[in-house]
Amino acid sequence: MKNKDLSKLKVALVHDFFQEYGGAERVAEAIHDLFPASHVYTALVNKKRMKIHWYRLKDWRFHLSWFGQIPVVKDYPSPFRFLTPYIWESFDLSDYDLVLSSSGWFMCKGVITRPETLHISYIHHQNKFLTYYETPADWQSNVLKRLYGYAVGTPLRMWDFLGSQRPDILVANSEETRRRIQKYYRREATVIYPPVRDPKVKLVEKQKVTKGYYINVNRLSKPKHVEILVEAANKLGISLYIVGGGKEYADLKKLGKKNVVFTGEISDIELSRLYLGAKGFLFASQDEEFGIAPVEAMMYGIPVIAYKSGGLKETVSEGVNGYLVDRLDPQGFAQAVRKLEKSDYAALSRNAFNMAKRFSVESFKDRLKALVAENIHYART
């Protein structure tokens, strides 16, 4: 089937859940833009948690699972992860030519499709709880949580592997994720980097309005290690803006001195204003699969200082468009900030700006569309 015929396909978009707006949701939004008539299947939708971003999705054709209609789970889906096999296998997707799943820790790649339906699954990351990576809640530190984890871990790990075999094609969001897919699912994957919105700023104009402050944009959870950035800013006395919300918000705010500003969740317009004035972007996430926020910053010509872990090694080059920190501690980040302050800032900014253009929304859509076009002969035509 040629590209011009893709609009005739009956398409289902499957996404873990819509409880907050982050990198995975930006990917789902780009997929939906590519197939705007698609029906969207998801475990749950929490409009309250989506906050100012709900307007993006309010007109989508949602199909909620039975799970998402139970009031208590909207705010606390994590303890119910043992139900994920029953959630995804309950959907009837037999009427679709193409299923595009956007899968993370809630493992929606495990949906069942007809043999003639083409199922392409975009993998943001494997379930970290099942593979012993750091998670937002340290479940091993509590006896009851640990017992629960061991009880549900083995059957879920087996189902997760089974679910990973169901899609016809797996797409990884980075080389780092591709390697993890090989390790945990014993499958090859195509790498398509996630879409990063291009604000269309002019680098010369950006450099004219650059001020002395730094910025971090994140979900405020433990694996993001924002506390290290706050402590580094306290140590150096630099101005640091922390953008985002999450469970760690209150504790982090107590940790920060007057030079650290917590904005909470803000609109794209407000974020763009902060990016325009920012001198550097700080990022301390551990084992990040890709890291959209640092590339988003580079779209504004902002050099990135990031912990040398996961997919950040694919986007940040030492001394070229930023600096990679070997030690996950405030001293390591403070040292990197000092390097940036002494560097040829115009060159770092220019290189960051040029690097980011590789990850545009248009590039993502073109590559995904081509992948569908090349493989859609598996589906009903």
N, C-alpha and C positions, 0 to 999 in steps of 0.2 A: 504494500500500500504506500503510495507516495505521500509526501508531506502535505500536499494540498487536500488530501482526503482525511486527514486526522480529525478534522472538525466533525466528521460523521460518526466517530466512535462514541459508544456509550462508556463513559469513564466514571470510575469510583476512586475518590481520594480517601485513603485511610490514614488517620493520624492518631497517635497515642491518646492524647487528651488536650483540651484547650483550657488550661488552668492559669497560665501566665504567658507573657509574650517575650520569647527569647529567640535564639538562633534557629531552633527547630521549627518554630512557628513562622519565622520569616521564610524558611524553605517551603513549608506547606502553602504559604501565601503565594509564593512564586509559581508553584505547581498549579495552584488554582487559577492564577492569572493566565497560565498557558492553556488550561482547559476550564474556562469559566462556567460551563454548563455541567460540570462534574457534580456528583452527589458525594457528600462528605460524611464518612462513617468514623465515629470516634467513641471512646469509652465514656467521656463526660465533657460537658461544657460548663465552665464556671464564669459567668459574665462578670460577677463581682471581682474576681481575682484578675480578670483580663483588664479591668480598670479602663484607662483612657484609650486602650488599643482595641476595645470591642467593636468600634465603628468599622474597623477593617473587615470584620467577619459577619456582621449582623445580617447580611443578605444572602449568606451561603445556604445551600440546601443540606441541612444537617440531618443525620440519622443517628440518634443516640442509642447506646446499648441499654439493656435493662439495668446494668450496673449504674449508669449515669442518672438514673431516675430515682435512686435511693438518696434522700437528702443528705444524710450524714457523710457519705463518701466523697462528696464534692470538695470538701476541705481536707480530707485525710485519705487519699487513695493508696498511699504507700503500704499501710498495714494489710490491705486487701489484695496485694499483688499475687497472692496464691490463686486468685480467681481469674487471672488473665487468660488462661487457656479457654475457660468457659465464656469469657467475654468475646474474644475474637472468633471463636468457632461458632458463636450464635448468629453471626451475621450471614445473611443470604446474599451472596454476590454473584449469583448465577446469571443475572441479566446483563452483565457488563462485558464489553470487549476488552477493556483495559482496566487494570487495577494498579494504582500507584500508591504504595504505602510509604509513610514517613515514620520510621521506627526508631525508638530510643529504648529507655529502660522499661517501658510498659509493653514492649515486644509485639507491636501490632503486625509485624511481618508474618505472624503465625496465622493470619486469616486463611480460610480455605476457598479456593477458586476452582472453577471448572477447568478441565484439561485444555480446552480451546481458548481460554482467557489468558491473555498475557499479563503476568504479574511482575512488575518491577518494584523492588523495595529499596528505598533510599535509607541507608543506615547511618544515623547520627553517631551512635555508639552502641556497644554491646551493653547488656545489663551489668553494671559495675558491682552491684550487690552479689551477683552470682559468680563473678570472676575476681573478687577480692581487691578491687580498686577502691580508692577512697570514695566514700559516699557522703551526702549532706548530713546524715545522722550516723553517728558512730555506734552501730548496732551491736558491736562486739563488746562494748564497755558496760552493757547492762545484761544481767543474767537472764532475765525473762526475754529480752530481745534476742539474745544469743541463742537461747533454746528455740525460739520461734524461727530464727534464721536457719538453724540446722535442720529443723523439721520440714520447712518448706523448700529449702535450698536444693536438695537433691532432685525431687520430682520436677521442680521448676527448671533446673538446669537441663534435665533431660528433655523437657518440653521445648525449652528455648532452642536447643539444638535441632529438634524435630521441626519447629517452626521456621528455622533458618534454611531448611532444605525445600520449603514449599515455593518460594518465589522462583520464577524462571531466571531472573537476573538480579544480582545484588549490586548496588551502587554504594561506594564508600565516599564519605565527605573529605577524605584526605588519604595520603599514603599511610599515615599512622593507623587509621581505621581499617584500611585494606589489610595491613599486616595482622591486626587483631581478628579480622574476619577469617583469615587463613588459619590462625592459631585456634580459635574457639569453634568455628563452624566448618573448617576444612573445605572452604570454597574460595574460588577466585572472585574478585569484584572489580568493577570498573570504577575509576576515580573520577568523580565530577565535583569540583569544589563548590561549596554553597554560594548562593547569590549574595552579593554585598551591594547595597544601594549606592549609586554614584551621585553625590550631591552637586556635581558639575561646577565645583568651585575652581577659580583660577588661582594657580599656585602663587603667582606674584602678588595677587591681592591678599591671599591668605597670609603670606609671610609678612606683609605690611601690618596686619592687625594682630599678629601673634604676641601674646603677653608672656608672663613668666610662670604661669601656673601649670600644674599637671592634672591629668584626669584619669579616672578609671570608670568603666561602665560594666556592670556585672549583676547577676543574681547574687544576692548576699547570702551565700551558703558556705559551709566549712571548706569544701574542696577548692574554693576560689581564693582562700587565704588572703582576704583583703586586710586582715589585721596586720599582716607583715608590711603592707603598703602604708597603712596608717602609722605604724611605728617608725618606718623609714622617714615619712614626712615629718613626724614629730621630731625625729633626730636631726634632720636637716633644716627644719623650719620653713620648708617650701609650702606653697599653697597647693592643696590637693582637693579636687572635687570628686566625690564618690557618687556616682549616678546609679540608682537602682534600689530595689527593695528586697526583702527576704527575712528569714528567721534570725539572721545575725545583726540586723539593723540596729536594734537598741544597744547591744553590747559593743558594737563597733563605734557607735556614736559616743558612748561613755569613754572609749579609749582615745578618741581623737582630741587634739588640742584645738585652739581657735583657728589655726591655719588649715584645718581639715573641715571641709563643708560637705554635708550630706544633703543631697537634693531630693532623695526619694525618686520615684518614677516621674519622668517629665515627658512632655510632648516631643515629637521629632523636631519641631521648630526650635524649642528651647535647647535641645541637645545639640542641634546644628550650631547655635550661637556659642555654646560652650566649646565645641570642637574648633570653631574658627579662631578662638583666642588661645587654645591650649598649646603649650610648648612640647609636651611629651605625654605619652600614654603609658601607664604602668599596669602590668598584668602579672599576677602571681599564681594563676591556676596551675594545679598539678595534674598531669596526665590528660590535659585538654586534647580532644580529638582533632579539632581544627582551630577554633577561636575566631568567631566572626567579628567580635568587637574590636580587636586590635587592627584587623584589616579595614574595618569601617573607619577607624581613626586615620589610617594611612591614606584613605581616600581624600582626606583633608590635608595631606602632606605632613602628618604628625608622626615623628619617629616613635618607635615602640621600645620600651624596656620590658622584657618578659622573662619569666623563669624558663630555663632551657629544658623543656619537657614536652612530650607529645607532638602535636601538629604545629606548634609554634616554631619549631626548627625548619619548617617548610616555608614559612612566610617572613621570618625575621633573620637577617644576616648580620653577624657581628661587625659593627663598625660601618656597615653599608646603609641600612635603613633603620638601625636601632642597635640595641645591645641585648645579649642573652646573659642571664644571671645563672651561675652554676649552683649557688647556695640559696636555698629557700629560707632566707632570714633577712631581717631589716638591714644588716650590714652589707649584704650582697647588693641589695637594691640601692642603698645609699651610695655605694661605690660606683654603680652604673650611672646613677644620676649625675655624679660628679664628672664622669667621663663625657656624658652628653653635654654638660655645661661648658666643657673645654673643647668640644668638637667643632668641625666645620658644619654648623647647623644647616646652612642652605643646602649643602650636598646631601645630608641625611634626609632632609625634608623632601628634596627632589626625588631621591631614590625611593623613599616611602610612597610618594605620590605615584610614581611610575609602576612600582610593584603592584599596588592595589588594583590597577586597571585590569589585571589578569583575572580578577574575581568578580566581574560585573554581573548584574542580573541578566543582561542580554546574553552573555557567554553561557551562563547556567542554562537558560531556556533553550538556546540553540543546541547545546550538547544533549540535553535531555530529550528534546524533540527529535533529534537525529537518531538517538538510541531507540526511541519508540518506533520511528519510521523503519529502521533497519530490522526490527524484530516482530512487527505487528502481524506478519503472515502466520504467526502461531494462533492468532485470535480469529474469531468469526469475522468474515468480511462480507 
